[in-house]
Amino acid sequence: MARRALGPLKKYTVKVVLGPMLKLFEVVTELLIPVLTKKIIDQFIPSSDMKNTLIFGAIILGLGFLAFIVTMCAQYLAARVSADYGYDLKKEIFHKMSTLSEKQLNDYGKQKALTLVNNDAFSLQNGVMMFMRLIFRPPFLIVGALVMSFTIHLYAGLIFGGVVLASGIVVGLVMALSPKRYAAIQSNLDEINLLASDSLKGARPVRAFNKQEDEEAEFGASVETYKKKSMVMSSINALINPLTFCAINLGMILIVYLGNISVGGESLLTTGEIVSLISYSTSSLAALIMFSRLSVSLNKASASMKRVDAFLAMEPSITNNPTGEASDNGTYVKFNNVSFAYGEGNGKNTLNNINISIEKGQWIGFIGGTGSGKSTVISLLERLYEPKEGEILYRGINLNNYDLNLLRDEISLISQKPSIFKGTIRSNVTLGKPEASDGEIEWALKQSLAYEYVSKYPEYIDHEVEEGGANLSGGQKQRLLIARAILKGGSLLILDDSTSALDFLSDLNVRNNISKIDGLTKIIVSQRAGSLKDCDQIYVFDKGEIVACGKHDELVDTCSIYKEIYDMQRAK
C-alpha cells in the first residue's frame, strides 16, 4: 500500500534530511570530547602541562557550545517540520472526508474518521519529530562509542559490544511486540469515541428511559478494555529502561574491574581510558533510552500510518465528471425508473422504479409515511448517493455528468435534521453566501419569520449561537435554516420536512413568502397534506414506491392513502 500518510511530508524533504544530519554532527562532537578528556588526564595533568590543559579544555568547551547550537537548530527543525506536517496531514484527512460519499463515511464510521484527525495524525506528527531528532543519533553514537572502545582496548571493546548486543535484543523484542498491540489500542479508542459521541447525542432519550447506568456500564467496560491493553503495552515498554540500565551499569563495573587488572606491573587501562570508557557508556545509555523512546513513537506512528493510509486510499464513489451543456428547455428534473438500496448485496430496495418529472418554476410536493423514501429521493437528487438502477436527469443532463459543484450551488436544501453550528446568527445564515450584506440577511430572516425572535436579541444578528443550536428551540432552528437557504439563492429550493416544528399559521406564512420569490423551482417534503395544497404536483410515497401523483383535490378523490392522511390531520 502506498504511504499516502507520508505524502504531505514530501515538500519538507530537505528539512527532514537536514535535521538528522545536524544531529550527526552533534554525535561526532560527543565522541571527540572523551578522547580529548583522556589526553588531558593521561598526558597533560601528570606532566603539569597547564598550557595544553587549558587549550584542550577550551577546545572541549568550544565543541560543547557548538554542539549545543547545532542541537537547538536540529530541535527547531524537527518541531517545525512535524507541526507543519501534522497540520497538512489533518487537512488531507479532512479533505478526503469531504470527497467521500455519505454511504462511504457511514460504512467506514464517522467517529473512526474523527479519531484519524484527533489521534492518529498526532501520532504520526510525533513520530516525524522523534525520527528527525533521534533516527541517527542513538545508532551512530552507540556504534561510534563501540569503535572508540575497541581503539582503547580489545577487552573494553568486547565488554562494550556485549552490553550493546544485550540492550539491542531488549529493544528489538519490544519493537516486535508493539505494532499489533498499538493497532488494537487504536481500534478500542475508536469504540470509546463512538460510545461517548452516541451518549452525548442521545443524552435526552437516555435520561428519559432511565438508562444512565446501562450507558455508564457499557462505556466503563470499553474503557476498562482500553486500560488493560494500554497497561500491557506500558508494561512491555517499561522493561526497556531497567534492562538497558542494568546492562550498561554491568558494563561499567566490568570496565572498572578491567582497569584494576595489572599485567607486568602496569594496569590494562589508564585513568583517562577508564574515564573515557565510562563517558562512552553513559552516552550509550542515554542513546539507548532515546532509542527506546523512538521505537515507542515509531510503533505508534506505524500503527496510525496503516489506518491513515487505508482511509486516504479510499476512492470516492461519487466523482465529478461534467460533460455536455445544461438546458432549461424541457423537463427540469426527471427520475427515470430509479431504484436504490442503502445496504450491499441483495438487500431490499429502499426505492423501486421511481418516476418523477418536474418543470422549471413548479412547486412540487412529496408526502408519505415515515420511511417511505421521500428524503432518499432528495439525497439522490443532491448526489449524496448514487442510484442502483435507472437515471436522474437534471436540466437535460444525466446527473452523473453534471458539474457536482455547480449542482450544489444551484440547490438550496433545508434538511429535516437541523444543522446549526457554533458561532452567531450571522455566521449560520451566511453559510452559503458569506459576502451577504446586513440588508440581505435581514430580508432572508423576514421571509423565514426568524426575524421575529432575532430582532429581540441585543446583539441582533451577532447573537451567540451555542453548539448544535442548544440555545434555540426547534422552531427557531428551522426558521434559521430556511433563512440560510433563502439567502443562498440558487434555482432549486428543497424543504425536506423543514417546517414540522412550526405552527400551521407560521408554516403557511413561510410558504407564502417563498412562493413570491421569482425564478425558483421548489420541492417540499412534508407530513402535512395541508402544507401541499398549493403544489402544482404532489407525489405520494408508500413503501419506497410512488403510488399516486396529482394535485391536492385530485388525490383526495383518487388516492386512499393521501385522503386518509388529509382526513386525519383535518380532524385534529
Disulfide bonds with the S-S distance in Angstrom:
none
